[in-house]
Amino acid sequence: MKCKAILLAAGLAITAAAYVTAGTAAAMPQSHGATLAGVVIGPDDKPVANASVSYQSSGGSAPHAVRTDARGRFSIGKLRADNYDMRASSKGIFSEWEKNITLRPGQTKTMTLRLIYAKEMPKVTTPGKP
């Protein structure tokens, strides 16, 4: 009977320790996600309302899009620390891709995405093809 009492006491002590540890971990502040924010500017150098801002991890996973407000501003919060690619578009005009934007936990990066006409965009060439 004495062995059972010792084992029961040991079991209760382990359970209590696990409960206290779990409660402490839950009470610790969680790291806030990172934020990408900024403004979309049109070819006329004016902010573009309701432009689409597309973003994804640099590995190409989880593509998403948000819209700019009436002043051409956007904010994308609660992002994981990672590298991101993003671009903006409105009425058939696009910005160039901003690539490998590195975000750390809790960091806010501010971007200006400028829409340009297709004839102004640099041409991409494939090796071995003109």
C-alpha positions in Angstrom: 0.0 0.0 0.0 2.9 2.3 0.7 4.3 1.8 -2.8 0.9 2.8 -4.3 0.8 5.9 -2.2 4.3 6.9 -3.4 3.5 6.2 -7.0 0.2 8.2 -6.7 2.0 11.1 -5.1 4.7 11.0 -7.8 2.0 10.9 -10.5 0.2 13.9 -9.0 3.4 15.9 -8.8 4.2 15.2 -12.5 0.7 16.2 -13.5 0.8 19.4 -11.4 4.2 20.3 -12.9 2.9 19.7 -16.4 -0.2 21.8 -15.7 1.9 24.7 -14.3 4.2 24.6 -17.3 1.4 24.5 -19.8 -0.3 27.4 -18.0 2.9 29.4 -18.0 3.5 28.8 -21.7 -0.1 29.9 -22.5 0.3 33.1 -20.5 3.5 34.1 -22.3 2.9 36.7 -25.0 2.8 35.3 -28.5 5.0 36.7 -31.2 2.9 38.9 -33.5 3.1 38.3 -37.2 5.0 40.5 -39.6 3.3 43.2 -41.7 3.8 44.4 -45.3 2.3 47.9 -45.8 2.6 50.6 -48.4 1.1 52.5 -51.3 0.4 51.8 -54.9 1.3 54.7 -57.3 0.1 55.0 -60.8 2.1 56.0 -63.9 0.9 59.6 -63.2 2.6 59.5 -59.8 -0.8 59.6 -58.0 -2.1 56.9 -55.5 -4.3 54.3 -57.0 -7.5 53.4 -55.2 -8.8 49.8 -55.4 -5.6 48.4 -56.9 -4.9 44.7 -56.4 -1.8 43.8 -54.4 -0.8 40.2 -54.9 1.7 38.5 -52.6 3.0 35.1 -51.9 5.9 33.4 -50.2 9.0 33.5 -52.4 8.7 29.7 -52.8 5.5 30.4 -54.7 3.1 29.0 -52.1 0.0 30.6 -50.7 -0.7 33.4 -53.2 -3.2 36.0 -51.9 -4.3 39.5 -52.8 -5.7 42.6 -51.0 -7.1 45.9 -52.3 -5.8 49.4 -51.7 -8.0 51.9 -49.9 -9.2 55.2 -51.4 -5.7 56.7 -50.8 -3.9 53.8 -52.5 -2.7 52.3 -49.2 -2.6 48.7 -48.3 -1.6 46.7 -45.2 -1.1 42.9 -45.0 -0.7 41.8 -41.4 -0.2 38.6 -39.4 2.3 37.2 -41.9 4.8 34.5 -41.0 8.4 35.4 -40.9 9.5 34.4 -44.4 10.6 35.8 -47.8 7.8 37.3 -49.9 7.2 38.4 -53.5 4.6 41.0 -54.4 3.2 43.2 -57.2 0.3 45.5 -57.8 -2.1 45.8 -60.7 -5.0 48.0 -61.7 -6.9 48.3 -65.0 -4.4 46.1 -66.9 -1.3 48.0 -65.6 1.1 46.2 -63.4 4.1 46.9 -61.2 7.3 44.9 -61.4 7.6 42.0 -59.0 9.3 43.0 -55.8 11.1 39.7 -54.9 12.6 38.2 -51.7 11.2 40.7 -49.3 12.5 39.3 -46.0 10.2 39.7 -43.0 11.2 38.9 -39.4 8.7 38.2 -36.6 6.9 41.4 -35.5 8.6 43.5 -38.3 6.7 46.0 -40.5 8.1 46.7 -44.0 6.8 49.6 -46.0 6.7 49.4 -49.8 5.9 51.7 -52.7 4.6 49.7 -55.7 4.7 51.8 -59.0 2.4 50.7 -61.8 4.1 51.0 -65.2 2.9 50.5 -68.8 4.0 47.3 -70.5 6.3 49.1 -72.9 8.2 50.4 -70.0 8.7 47.0 -68.3 12.1 45.3 -68.9 12.0 42.4 -71.2 12.8 39.0 -69.8 14.9 36.8 -72.0 15.3 33.0 -71.8 18.9 31.8 -72.3 19.3 30.4 -75.8 16.3 32.4 -77.2 16.4 35.8 -78.7 
